[in-house]
Amino acid sequence: MTADGRLLGVMMVCGHQIDGAILYVDSDDADKTVTVGSWTADHPLTAGLTTWTLNPPSAGWTADKPLAPLTAKTAYALYGGTEDNSWSSSSVSFTLADRDRLTPGMVRYDKISDNGDESAVTVPIAEFKARACRDM
């Protein structure tokens, strides 16, 4: 979240390249998976932290599909990928209730434990930056 309440995409690129991001309805049923927003970075993203507002997109980003209104009781997932599908980031799932619990400077991501279990955690952006690549 930004200080003015806009949804913020946050991605830590770990040793590869990402070209953009997609926000979609998170469903086990492929027929119910719907893209609700997609963005392309003006330049491929390389190792490091990047952030951008989803609506409207920050400078350096283009909305290929502008963000559609999000609805209650719907699970969404955000992930980054490459134009040629050669690489992608981990995704993070959230609902509007999860989003509403975020405050500026905090990031929600799916942490993977040493035994492979995933759990959503919300941490300060500095902690995310320090841990995201090793938590994958």
N, CA and C atoms as an extended XYZ file, in Angstrom:
408
Properties=species:S:1:pos:R:3:atomname:S:1:resname:S:1:resid:I:1 pbc="F F F"
N         0.820       -1.186        0.000 N   MET     1
C         0.000        0.000        0.000 CA  MET     1
C         0.866        1.252        0.000 C   MET     1
N         0.422        2.231       -0.745 N   THR     2
C         1.082        3.527       -0.685 CA  THR     2
C         0.449        4.324        0.453 C   THR     2
N         1.057        5.421        0.812 N   ALA     3
C         0.521        6.266        1.889 CA  ALA     3
C        -0.872        6.785        1.555 C   ALA     3
N        -1.174        6.936        0.245 N   ASP     4
C        -2.502        7.415       -0.139 CA  ASP     4
C        -3.479        6.278       -0.452 C   ASP     4
N        -3.108        5.034       -0.088 N   GLY     5
C        -4.040        3.911       -0.172 CA  GLY     5
C        -4.075        3.156       -1.488 C   GLY     5
N        -3.167        3.417       -2.397 N   ARG     6
C        -3.151        2.686       -3.671 CA  ARG     6
C        -2.380        1.378       -3.511 C   ARG     6
N        -2.853        0.355       -4.227 N   LEU     7
C        -2.212       -0.960       -4.187 CA  LEU     7
C        -0.870       -0.883       -4.889 C   LEU     7
N         0.130       -1.466       -4.266 N   LEU     8
C         1.505       -1.398       -4.739 CA  LEU     8
C         1.995       -2.797       -5.063 C   LEU     8
N         2.568       -2.965       -6.239 N   GLY     9
C         3.243       -4.210       -6.575 CA  GLY     9
C         4.656       -4.129       -6.040 C   GLY     9
N         5.112       -5.189       -5.412 N   VAL    10
C         6.469       -5.242       -4.862 CA  VAL    10
C         7.067       -6.573       -5.313 C   VAL    10
N         8.247       -6.500       -5.930 N   MET    11
C         8.859       -7.721       -6.423 CA  MET    11
C        10.365       -7.681       -6.164 C   MET    11
N        10.862       -8.794       -5.683 N   MET    12
C        12.298       -8.962       -5.507 CA  MET    12
C        12.761       -9.927       -6.585 C   MET    12
N        13.558       -9.434       -7.513 N   VAL    13
C        14.073      -10.273       -8.592 CA  VAL    13
C        15.364      -10.911       -8.090 C   VAL    13
N        15.400      -12.232       -8.134 N   CYS    14
C        16.501      -12.985       -7.535 CA  CYS    14
C        17.323      -13.695       -8.602 C   CYS    14
N        18.296      -13.004       -9.173 N   GLY    15
C        19.249      -13.644      -10.060 CA  GLY    15
C        18.733      -14.038      -11.420 C   GLY    15
N        17.692      -13.427      -11.879 N   HIS    16
C        17.170      -13.704      -13.216 CA  HIS    16
C        16.553      -12.418      -13.738 C   HIS    16
N        15.664      -12.513      -14.698 N   GLN    17
C        15.044      -11.335      -15.294 CA  GLN    17
C        13.534      -11.482      -15.269 C   GLN    17
N        12.836      -10.382      -15.041 N   ILE    18
C        11.374      -10.342      -15.085 CA  ILE    18
C        10.985       -9.173      -15.990 C   ILE    18
N         9.994       -9.388      -16.854 N   ASP    19
C         9.556       -8.345      -17.781 CA  ASP    19
C         8.278       -7.640      -17.348 C   ASP    19
N         7.475       -8.292      -16.526 N   GLY    20
C         6.201       -7.701      -16.147 CA  GLY    20
C         5.509       -8.504      -15.076 C   GLY    20
N         4.248       -8.158      -14.831 N   ALA    21
C         3.487       -8.815      -13.763 CA  ALA    21
C         2.032       -8.965      -14.172 C   ALA    21
N         1.391       -9.948      -13.575 N   ILE    22
C        -0.028      -10.226      -13.817 CA  ILE    22
C        -0.714      -10.413      -12.477 C   ILE    22
N        -1.896       -9.826      -12.338 N   LEU    23
C        -2.770      -10.051      -11.192 CA  LEU    23
C        -3.981      -10.800      -11.721 C   LEU    23
N        -4.272      -11.934      -11.112 N   TYR    24
C        -5.377      -12.753      -11.605 CA  TYR    24
C        -6.195      -13.309      -10.446 C   TYR    24
N        -7.398      -13.773      -10.773 N   VAL    25
C        -8.237      -14.453       -9.792 CA  VAL    25
C        -7.589      -15.801       -9.540 C   VAL    25
N        -7.294      -16.077       -8.284 N   ASP    26
C        -6.601      -17.301       -7.887 CA  ASP    26
C        -7.636      -18.407       -7.698 C   ASP    26
N        -7.632      -19.381       -8.589 N   SER    27
C        -8.618      -20.457       -8.542 CA  SER    27
C        -7.968      -21.772       -8.939 C   SER    27
N        -8.397      -22.855       -8.289 N   ASP    28
C        -7.935      -24.181       -8.678 CA  ASP    28
C        -8.549      -24.612      -10.006 C   ASP    28
N        -9.651      -23.969      -10.386 N   ASP    29
C       -10.355      -24.270      -11.628 CA  ASP    29
C        -9.823      -23.345      -12.716 C   ASP    29
N        -9.093      -23.900      -13.685 N   ALA    30
C        -8.476      -23.086      -14.747 CA  ALA    30
C        -9.511      -22.256      -15.493 C   ALA    30
N       -10.750      -22.739      -15.589 N   ASP    31
C       -11.801      -21.992      -16.290 CA  ASP    31
C       -12.222      -20.742      -15.520 C   ASP    31
N       -11.884      -20.675      -14.234 N   LYS    32
C       -12.267      -19.515      -13.423 CA  LYS    32
C       -11.100      -18.556      -13.193 C   LYS    32
N        -9.942      -18.849      -13.776 N   THR    33
C        -8.787      -17.967      -13.655 CA  THR    33
C        -8.966      -16.818      -14.642 C   THR    33
N        -9.060      -15.607      -14.115 N   VAL    34
C        -9.294      -14.422      -14.928 CA  VAL    34
C        -8.227      -13.393      -14.591 C   VAL    34
N        -7.601      -12.828      -15.600 N   THR    35
C        -6.630      -11.756      -15.391 CA  THR    35
C        -7.385      -10.475      -15.082 C   THR    35
N        -7.017       -9.821      -13.975 N   VAL    36
C        -7.678       -8.563      -13.597 CA  VAL    36
C        -6.750       -7.363      -13.767 C   VAL    36
N        -5.510       -7.612      -14.139 N   GLY    37
C        -4.564       -6.544      -14.431 CA  GLY    37
C        -3.253       -7.134      -14.894 C   GLY    37
N        -2.573       -6.437      -15.806 N   SER    38
C        -1.241       -6.876      -16.216 CA  SER    38
C        -0.425       -5.651      -16.596 C   SER    38
N         0.885       -5.746      -16.312 N   TRP    39
C         1.794       -4.626      -16.493 CA  TRP    39
C         3.098       -5.110      -17.092 C   TRP    39
N         3.690       -4.262      -17.937 N   THR    40
C         4.995       -4.541      -18.511 CA  THR    40
C         5.949       -3.445      -18.077 C   THR    40
N         7.141       -3.861      -17.633 N   ALA    41
C         8.179       -2.907      -17.266 CA  ALA    41
C         8.807       -2.363      -18.552 C   ALA    41
N         9.151       -1.074      -18.551 N   ASP    42
C         9.769       -0.470      -19.735 CA  ASP    42
C        11.106       -1.121      -20.070 C   ASP    42
N        11.794       -1.626      -19.053 N   HIS    43
C        13.074       -2.311      -19.237 CA  HIS    43
C        13.036       -3.581      -18.402 C   HIS    43
N        13.629       -4.678      -18.881 N   PRO    44
C        13.642       -5.906      -18.072 CA  PRO    44
C        14.200       -5.624      -16.673 C   PRO    44
N        13.560       -6.210      -15.693 N   LEU    45
C        13.984       -6.058      -14.304 CA  LEU    45
C        15.042       -7.107      -14.012 C   LEU    45
N        16.141       -6.684      -13.444 N   THR    46
C        17.200       -7.607      -13.067 CA  THR    46
C        17.285       -7.633      -11.545 C   THR    46
N        18.242       -8.338      -11.012 N   ALA    47
C        18.332       -8.582       -9.578 CA  ALA    47
C        18.116       -7.320       -8.757 C   ALA    47
N        17.220       -7.429       -7.790 N   GLY    48
C        16.945       -6.329       -6.879 CA  GLY    48
C        15.463       -6.126       -6.659 C   GLY    48
N        15.162       -5.116       -5.860 N   LEU    49
C        13.785       -4.795       -5.472 CA  LEU    49
C        13.182       -3.796       -6.442 C   LEU    49
N        11.945       -4.027       -6.822 N   THR    50
C        11.198       -3.058       -7.620 CA  THR    50
C         9.799       -2.916       -7.035 C   THR    50
N         9.261       -1.713       -7.114 N   THR    51
C         7.891       -1.444       -6.673 CA  THR    51
C         7.221       -0.574       -7.723 C   THR    51
N         5.905       -0.697       -7.835 N   TRP    52
C         5.139        0.151       -8.736 CA  TRP    52
C         3.690        0.179       -8.275 C   TRP    52
N         3.042        1.301       -8.504 N   THR    53
C         1.615        1.374       -8.215 CA  THR    53
C         0.876        0.671       -9.350 C   THR    53
N        -0.186       -0.033       -8.979 N   LEU    54
C        -0.928       -0.805       -9.974 CA  LEU    54
C        -1.934        0.044      -10.741 C   LEU    54
N        -2.486        1.064      -10.077 N   ASN    55
C        -3.508        1.872      -10.740 CA  ASN    55
C        -3.453        3.305      -10.249 C   ASN    55
N        -2.997        4.232      -11.080 N   PRO    56
C        -2.366        4.010      -12.378 CA  PRO    56
C        -0.961        3.479      -12.178 C   PRO    56
N        -0.392        2.841      -13.236 N   PRO    57
C         0.949        2.299      -13.077 CA  PRO    57
C         1.982        3.410      -12.927 C   PRO    57
N         3.015        3.131      -12.157 N   SER    58
C         4.116        4.069      -11.951 CA  SER    58
C         4.868        4.296      -13.256 C   SER    58
N         5.627        5.389      -13.289 N   ALA    59
C         6.524        5.632      -14.415 CA  ALA    59
C         7.441        4.425      -14.569 C   ALA    59
N         7.705        4.047      -15.798 N   GLY    60
C         8.532        2.880      -16.064 CA  GLY    60
C         7.726        1.610      -16.261 C   GLY    60
N         6.413        1.712      -16.111 N   TRP    61
C         5.515        0.574      -16.271 CA  TRP    61
C         4.374        0.965      -17.208 C   TRP    61
N         3.891       -0.010      -17.985 N   THR    62
C         2.734        0.184      -18.851 CA  THR    62
C         1.674       -0.818      -18.448 C   THR    62
N         0.434       -0.351      -18.325 N   ALA    63
C        -0.673       -1.266      -18.035 CA  ALA    63
C        -1.136       -1.890      -19.346 C   ALA    63
N        -0.858       -3.181      -19.521 N   ASP    64
C        -1.351       -3.894      -20.700 CA  ASP    64
C        -2.837       -4.151      -20.552 C   ASP    64
N        -3.245       -4.432      -19.339 N   LYS    65
C        -4.657       -4.562      -18.977 CA  LYS    65
C        -4.812       -3.769      -17.691 C   LYS    65
N        -5.444       -2.593      -17.756 N   PRO    66
C        -5.604       -1.790      -16.541 CA  PRO    66
C        -6.322       -2.578      -15.446 C   PRO    66
N        -5.952       -2.284      -14.208 N   LEU    67
C        -6.507       -2.992      -13.062 CA  LEU    67
C        -8.027       -2.860      -13.013 C   LEU    67
N        -8.704       -3.997      -12.994 N   ALA    68
C       -10.163       -4.030      -12.849 CA  ALA    68
C       -10.496       -3.885      -11.364 C   ALA    68
N       -11.713       -3.462      -11.049 N   PRO    69
C       -12.095       -3.378       -9.635 CA  PRO    69
C       -11.990       -4.753       -8.962 C   PRO    69
N       -11.439       -4.768       -7.757 N   LEU    70
C       -11.324       -6.006       -6.990 CA  LEU    70
C       -12.571       -6.171       -6.145 C   LEU    70
N       -12.957       -7.420       -5.916 N   THR    71
C       -14.194       -7.694       -5.184 CA  THR    71
C       -13.919       -8.493       -3.913 C   THR    71
N       -14.798       -8.310       -2.946 N   ALA    72
C       -14.688       -9.025       -1.675 CA  ALA    72
C       -14.868      -10.521       -1.898 C   ALA    72
N       -14.274      -11.297       -1.019 N   LYS    73
C       -14.384      -12.758       -1.003 CA  LYS    73
C       -13.814      -13.414       -2.249 C   LYS    73
N       -12.931      -12.713       -2.947 N   THR    74
C       -12.245      -13.270       -4.107 CA  THR    74
C       -10.766      -13.329       -3.771 C   THR    74
N       -10.138      -14.448       -4.094 N   ALA    75
C        -8.696      -14.579       -3.892 CA  ALA    75
C        -7.992      -14.160       -5.176 C   ALA    75
N        -6.967      -13.348       -5.019 N   TYR    76
C        -6.169      -12.878       -6.145 CA  TYR    76
C        -4.739      -13.350       -5.967 C   TYR    76
N        -4.003      -13.410       -7.064 N   ALA    77
C        -2.581      -13.743       -7.011 CA  ALA    77
C        -1.832      -12.807       -7.948 C   ALA    77
N        -0.674      -12.360       -7.495 N   LEU    78
C         0.199      -11.500       -8.272 CA  LEU    78
C         1.516      -12.233       -8.488 C   LEU    78
N         1.979      -12.241       -9.727 N   TYR    79
C         3.291      -12.830       -9.989 CA  TYR    79
C         3.948      -12.101      -11.147 C   TYR    79
N         5.259      -12.243      -11.251 N   GLY    80
C         6.013      -11.646      -12.344 CA  GLY    80
C         6.488      -12.728      -13.291 C   GLY    80
N         6.732      -12.336      -14.531 N   GLY    81
C         7.202      -13.302      -15.508 CA  GLY    81
C         7.922      -12.627      -16.657 C   GLY    81
N         8.349      -13.440      -17.602 N   THR    82
C         9.031      -12.942      -18.788 CA  THR    82
C         8.101      -13.057      -19.987 C   THR    82
N         8.372      -12.246      -20.995 N   GLU    83
C         7.550      -12.271      -22.206 CA  GLU    83
C         7.577      -13.626      -22.886 C   GLU    83
N         8.714      -14.320      -22.814 N   ASP    84
C         8.840      -15.616      -23.478 CA  ASP    84
C         8.538      -16.798      -22.553 C   ASP    84
N         8.030      -16.505      -21.355 N   ASN    85
C         7.679      -17.538      -20.367 CA  ASN    85
C         8.874      -18.383      -19.939 C   ASN    85
N        10.083      -17.831      -20.040 N   SER    86
C        11.261      -18.593      -19.643 CA  SER    86
C        11.519      -18.530      -18.141 C   SER    86
N        10.903      -17.565      -17.448 N   TRP    87
C        11.132      -17.433      -16.014 CA  TRP    87
C         9.935      -16.732      -15.385 C   TRP    87
N         9.696      -17.037      -14.128 N   SER    88
C         8.647      -16.317      -13.398 CA  SER    88
C         9.032      -16.230      -11.934 C   SER    88
N         8.383      -15.315      -11.254 N   SER    89
C         8.598      -15.171       -9.819 CA  SER    89
C         7.604      -16.055       -9.077 C   SER    89
N         7.790      -16.162       -7.800 N   SER    90
C         6.768      -16.784       -6.967 CA  SER    90
C         5.569      -15.847       -6.962 C   SER    90
N         4.416      -16.385       -6.716 N   SER    91
C         3.222      -15.540       -6.628 CA  SER    91
C         2.867      -15.325       -5.162 C   SER    91
N         2.041      -14.346       -4.939 N   VAL    92
C         1.488      -14.123       -3.611 CA  VAL    92
C        -0.020      -14.009       -3.759 C   VAL    92
N        -0.750      -14.692       -2.904 N   SER    93
C        -2.207      -14.649       -2.927 CA  SER    93
C        -2.713      -13.719       -1.837 C   SER    93
N        -3.833      -13.074       -2.114 N   PHE    94
C        -4.432      -12.180       -1.131 CA  PHE    94
C        -5.896      -11.953       -1.457 C   PHE    94
N        -6.629      -11.532       -0.462 N   THR    95
C        -8.013      -11.091       -0.613 CA  THR    95
C        -8.059       -9.605       -0.279 C   THR    95
N        -9.206       -8.999       -0.470 N   LEU    96
C        -9.333       -7.590       -0.081 CA  LEU    96
C        -9.132       -7.414        1.419 C   LEU    96
N        -9.555       -8.396        2.198 N   ALA    97
C        -9.347       -8.317        3.655 CA  ALA    97
C        -7.852       -8.308        3.966 C   ALA    97
N        -7.060       -9.129        3.253 N   ASP    98
C        -5.608       -9.127        3.432 CA  ASP    98
C        -5.030       -7.773        3.032 C   ASP    98
N        -5.487       -7.267        1.907 N   ARG    99
C        -5.007       -5.952        1.443 CA  ARG    99
C        -5.321       -4.872        2.458 C   ARG    99
N        -6.510       -4.921        3.024 N   ASP   100
C        -6.927       -3.887        3.972 CA  ASP   100
C        -6.114       -3.907        5.263 C   ASP   100
N        -5.478       -5.025        5.559 N   ARG   101
C        -4.620       -5.117        6.746 CA  ARG   101
C        -3.205       -4.586        6.498 C   ARG   101
N        -2.879       -4.331        5.227 N   LEU   102
C        -1.555       -3.791        4.904 CA  LEU   102
C        -1.488       -2.310        5.261 C   LEU   102
N        -0.316       -1.888        5.643 N   THR   103
C        -0.059       -0.475        5.891 CA  THR   103
C         1.157       -0.084        5.059 C   THR   103
N         1.318        1.209        4.780 N   PRO   104
C         2.480        1.627        3.998 CA  PRO   104
C         3.776        1.094        4.621 C   PRO   104
N         4.662        0.605        3.756 N   GLY   105
C         5.943        0.081        4.223 CA  GLY   105
C         5.935       -1.406        4.540 C   GLY   105
N         4.762       -2.054        4.443 N   MET   106
C         4.656       -3.486        4.725 CA  MET   106
C         4.411       -4.250        3.422 C   MET   106
N         4.915       -5.472        3.372 N   VAL   107
C         4.799       -6.319        2.181 CA  VAL   107
C         4.274       -7.691        2.590 C   VAL   107
N         3.340       -8.224        1.814 N   ARG   108
C         2.848       -9.588        2.009 CA  ARG   108
C         3.511      -10.454        0.942 C   ARG   108
N         4.068      -11.580        1.368 N   TYR   109
C         4.625      -12.526        0.395 CA  TYR   109
C         4.519      -13.935        0.956 C   TYR   109
N         4.697      -14.916        0.080 N   ASP   110
C         4.644      -16.316        0.486 CA  ASP   110
C         6.053      -16.791        0.795 C   ASP   110
N         6.299      -17.026        2.059 N   LYS   111
C         7.588      -17.518        2.529 CA  LYS   111
C         7.576      -19.040        2.433 C   LYS   111
N         8.675      -19.609        1.966 N   ILE   112
C         8.803      -21.058        1.867 CA  ILE   112
C         9.807      -21.505        2.924 C   ILE   112
N         9.366      -22.390        3.811 N   SER   113
C        10.230      -22.852        4.897 CA  SER   113
C        11.245      -23.868        4.375 C   SER   113
N        12.178      -24.230        5.228 N   ASP   114
C        13.205      -25.210        4.862 CA  ASP   114
C        12.610      -26.549        4.446 C   ASP   114
N        11.438      -26.901        5.000 N   ASN   115
C        10.818      -28.184        4.641 CA  ASN   115
C         9.830      -28.052        3.479 C   ASN   115
N         9.766      -26.853        2.844 N   GLY   116
C         8.938      -26.672        1.656 CA  GLY   116
C         7.541      -26.155        1.906 C   GLY   116
N         7.168      -25.940        3.166 N   ASP   117
C         5.838      -25.410        3.460 CA  ASP   117
C         5.785      -23.922        3.126 C   ASP   117
N         4.657      -23.491        2.534 N   GLU   118
C         4.453      -22.082        2.212 CA  GLU   118
C         3.522      -21.455        3.235 C   GLU   118
N         3.820      -20.217        3.584 N   SER   119
C         2.916      -19.471        4.443 CA  SER   119
C         3.025      -17.998        4.100 C   SER   119
N         1.890      -17.324        4.092 N   ALA   120
C         1.874      -15.890        3.816 CA  ALA   120
C         2.352      -15.153        5.057 C   ALA   120
N         3.274      -14.227        4.853 N   VAL   121
C         3.772      -13.400        5.942 CA  VAL   121
C         3.703      -11.942        5.506 C   VAL   121
N         3.564      -11.067        6.479 N   THR   122
C         3.569       -9.631        6.219 CA  THR   122
C         4.705       -9.043        7.035 C   THR   122
N         5.631       -8.384        6.335 N   VAL   123
C         6.850       -7.889        6.959 CA  VAL   123
C         7.159       -6.487        6.439 C   VAL   123
N         8.011       -5.744        7.154 N   PRO   124
C         8.470       -4.455        6.622 CA  PRO   124
C         9.227       -4.673        5.303 C   PRO   124
N         9.148       -3.695        4.414 N   ILE   125
C         9.775       -3.833        3.097 CA  ILE   125
C        11.275       -4.113        3.203 C   ILE   125
N        11.950       -3.551        4.199 N   ALA   126
C        13.394       -3.813        4.372 CA  ALA   126
C        13.639       -5.286        4.689 C   ALA   126
N        12.787       -5.890        5.491 N   GLU   127
C        12.933       -7.321        5.801 CA  GLU   127
C        12.656       -8.167        4.567 C   GLU   127
N        11.628       -7.791        3.813 N   PHE   128
C        11.330       -8.493        2.557 CA  PHE   128
C        12.552       -8.449        1.637 C   PHE   128
N        13.127       -7.268        1.477 N   LYS   129
C        14.294       -7.107        0.606 CA  LYS   129
C        15.454       -7.981        1.068 C   LYS   129
N        15.663       -8.069        2.369 N   ALA   130
C        16.773       -8.845        2.922 CA  ALA   130
C        16.526      -10.352        2.848 C   ALA   130
N        15.260      -10.791        2.896 N   ARG   131
C        14.984      -12.226        3.040 CA  ARG   131
C        14.341      -12.889        1.833 C   ARG   131
N        13.698      -12.148        0.951 N   ALA   132
C        12.861      -12.760       -0.093 CA  ALA   132
C        13.610      -13.785       -0.947 C   ALA   132
N        14.801      -13.470       -1.381 N   CYS   133
C        15.520      -14.411       -2.255 CA  CYS   133
C        15.927      -15.678       -1.530 C   CYS   133
N        16.259      -15.585       -0.276 N   ARG   134
C        16.654      -16.795        0.451 CA  ARG   134
C        15.442      -17.578        0.964 C   ARG   134
N        14.245      -16.950        0.990 N   ASP   135
C        13.029      -17.629        1.440 CA  ASP   135
C        12.319      -18.342        0.295 C   ASP   135
N        12.942      -18.443       -0.854 N   MET   136
C        12.292      -19.034       -2.015 CA  MET   136
C        12.672      -20.480       -2.143 C   MET   136
